[in-house]
Amino acid sequence: MSKENDFVPLTEAFYYILVTLYAGPLHGYGIMQEVEKISSGKTIIGAGTLYTALNTLAKRKYIENVNPSSADSRRKVYSITAPGRAALLAEINRLEELLENGRQAIHRQRGDSQ
């Protein structure tokens, strides 16, 4: 089993793709729509970025194509894998630590007690 610090930080696109797939398998266009929805429109992943990211995540074994023998090979459906879930959770923990460190530094600078 990989240790949490074995994972490299995820790009914003990788992060949102994995978050989206955590809820269940989706095809590329569905991923694009869901990322825009869950980010309240702040993150829009274009087709080129999406498919480059999907290929990279698949090479890292973070996602897999769950219908490789589909009659319509253009409509690939992707699912997050166990290593992908571990990478996502490690990233969430890393981001939480960054936020906490930043908040503590700001509170110290202000002289806040917390």
N, C-alpha and C positions, 0 to 999 in steps of 0.2 A: 504494500500500500504506500502511495506517495505521501510525503509529508507536505503540510500546507505551504511551506516556503519553497517547495520544489516548483511551484507554478509561477510563471512570469505574469506580470500585470497584463490584464486584458485591455484591448482597445475598446473604445466606446461601442463600436459596431459589434465586436465579439461579445462584449458584455450583454448588450441588449438582445442579440440573437440567442444566446444561452438562456437568458431570463425568459424570453418568449417560448423557447422550446421546453423549458422546465414544466410549463403547464400542459404540454402535450405536443405530439407531432404536427408539423405544418409544412406546406409547400412554400416555395420561395416568395411568391406574391403575398401569401398570408402572413409570412414573417415580416415583410415590409410594412404591411398594414398594421399589424399588431405592435411593432416597434413604435410607429408613429402614435398609435393610440396610447400605449402605456407611458410614453414620454410626454404626453400632452402636446404633441406636435413639435416638441423641441428637437427631436432627433428624427431625421428622415434619411433612410438608407436607400440610395439609388441602386438600380439593378447591377451596375458594374461592381460597386462596392460590395453589395450583397453576395454575389456569386464568387467573387474573389475571397471574401471572408468565409463563405461556406466551404470552399475548397480547402482553405487553410485549416479550418476547424476540423474537417474530415481527416486531413492528413495527421493532425494531432490526436485523432481518435476521440475528440470531444463530442462529435455528432456522427450520425450515420444515416445513410439513405435507407429508409424502411420499406421501400417498394422497388427494389432494383430490377425486378422482372416485369414491371408495369408495361402495358401496351403503349402508353404514351410516355416515352422516356424523357420528354421535356417537362413533365409534371412530377418531379422528384419530391418526395415527402421526407423530411428530415426529423430525426429524433435525437434528443440529448442522450449521451452515454453516461455510465458511472464515472469515468474520468472527467467528462464534461461537467457533471454535477459537482464533483470535487473541486474542479478549477473555479467554477462559479462561486461556490461557498467560500473558497479561499480568497477570492477577489472581494467578496462582500465583507469578509473579516478584515482584509487589508484596508478597504475604504473606510470602514468604521473606525479602525485604528488611526488613520490619517485625520478623520474628522475630530476624533477625541483629542489627539495631539494638538491640532490647531485650536480647538476650543480652550484647552488648558493653557496654551501659550497666550491666547488673547486675554483670558481671565487673569493670568499672572501679570500681564502688561498693564491691565486696567486696575490691578489691585483687588480684584474681586476675590471673594472667598468661595471656593468650590473645588 
